[in-house]
Amino acid sequence: MSAICQVTGRKPGFGKSVSHSHKRTNRRWDPNIQRKTYYLPSEGRRITLTVSTKGIKTIDRDGIEAVVTRLRARGQKI
């Protein structure tokens, strides 16, 4: 599963981990990605989205219908 939110577009951040001796190693900060199933009343079916926790809050605030409309306008296949 890729670490990209379908709603907000959040991706992993990259940087360096710095030890006490100041040795730098690569690391990444992954967003909190969840697979969540929502019911679309207009189509009478369920859809599964890969969303971050901020994306879940966006869906709760705006509604699943509005978010799906935005995703389809962006060209994402759902």
Secondary structure, 3 states (H helix, E strand, C coil): CCCCCCCCCCCCEEEEEECCCCCEEEEEECCCEEEEEEEECCCCEEEEEEEEHHHHHHHHHHCHHHHHHHHHHHCCCC
